[in-house]
Amino acid sequence: MTQHLADRTQPNSAAVPAQSRAVPGDQPGWWRDAVIYQVYPRSFADGNGDGMGDLAGVRSRLPYLAELGVDAVWLSPFYASPQADAGYDVADYRTIDPMFGTLQDAEALIADAHGLSLRIIVDLVPNHSSDQHQWFQRALREGPGSALRDRYHFRPGKGPAGEEPPNDWESIFGGPAWTRTRNPDGTPGDWYLHLFAPEQPDFNWNNAAVQDEFRSVLRFWLDLGVDGFRIDVAHGLVKADGLPDMGSAGQLKLLGSQRLPFFDQDGVHEIYRSWRKILEEYPGQRIGVAEAWTPSEDRTALYLRPDELHQAFNFHYLGTPWEAAELRRVIDTSLDSMRPVGAPSTWVLSNHDVVRHLTRLGGSPDRARAASLLMLALPGSAYVYQGEELGLPEVTELPDEVRQDPSFFKDNGQDGLRDGCRVPIPWTAQGPSYGFGEGGSWLPQPPEWAALSVEEQTGDPASTLELYRTALAVRREHSALGAGDSVEWLDAPEGILAFRRRGADGTAVVCAANTTAEPVELTGALAVPGELLVASGAYDGTGPLPGDTTAWWAA
């Protein structure tokens, strides 16, 4: 195989045909080295021309994902929802929101994905529901004393007339984490807890009915054939006994790691032990993936003990600057913390909640490509957010009137830039929405995205899309890449991160990343590391490694 990116002249020549892959369920421990692609349904593809992405659109683009070379697709929420927080406010966990399609559309999507040997992971939102959920609406109607109120956190307020919130907890989106209700007779009533928007009341996971309901929801989707769940706010389900004040912690961060009385409480682990038993009732190795923001990698590892979940997002890596020494420290810490529990590390650079990594790392396409190739060489599983394979930047110039992120509308909340990473992706260089759909797009796309479309990049050996296709094909072919729990660090000049990985078949791959802006001469074991497999930029595998460039060699 001609493996150097610059030598590729035919589109997808390095890609492994989808039909050659094992069907889902045939690969033991498939999640240990899986590349999982996040689809944000409203921004991926529009199947009915209403300007909003949907399941029919996702289904139509599954062949693209199979050709790209990923192993699984994670779908952000598509459940029935008032959309106060882009579907993370669920009104019915067993129903598809009409804006995305029908339950039959979901079943067809799952079937088509499996036919292409792609697994499907769905988002589950167990920390809170929508305020339009029938449980919450009935609790409001029935008033104080209703048994349904125990399924949420209703509390009387402080002060002579209960006019102050029950404690000092703040919402992640800004302002108090409590909203006061009105009793059925119209008088001021109790308060309810919402760590996010007021439209997202938190469940009380000490309530047996809540626990039973979510075990039922898991089985509902597993029966439909999904291969796993990404668990939203997995660290938030259990609150400290008595809901104590948190004290002065400053404005909370959506993706922070503070020690707080409502995050990362030890009681969450019993929940995930019960879920693991359910996952293991089903064939095909169904998995649970924790979105768990914790103070340390060691605390994250607790979610991945052998009787709990399978993976957790490595947000500590996501926040690491493009600097060799710091990257090495976080990589080592990540691998060291996962090893005792026997879980794979995961690596992620972008998702629907953070500024796209091209922009976050300084706006340099070369640096973003180098960071991507480094990530894909690390031991474990990698997550790719839709559009990063196109080299999309964050959209920072959105008019206020089109924004929908609830945090944008809070004066003391987050910066509201989550909309900028959720702009619909471009498929073609022409059309009302660059191929997203016939009816335009729900967020405006920059005109320069035409040149970044799938159509324009396909077959261009210097494009970011072809880099991803090549890298994923090489990763699949070489046993030294993918699963594992260690790297062999190599001596390297300052600013260079270099390591060797060895496969069970005796082969080895060397990866070197130049985190500086200038070319660096490779010395010692890196002087002639082997045959070049792929490079993130123009580089033939010999001589100085250009600035902001990563390369892989077969050693």
Disulfide bonds with the S-S distance in Angstrom:
none
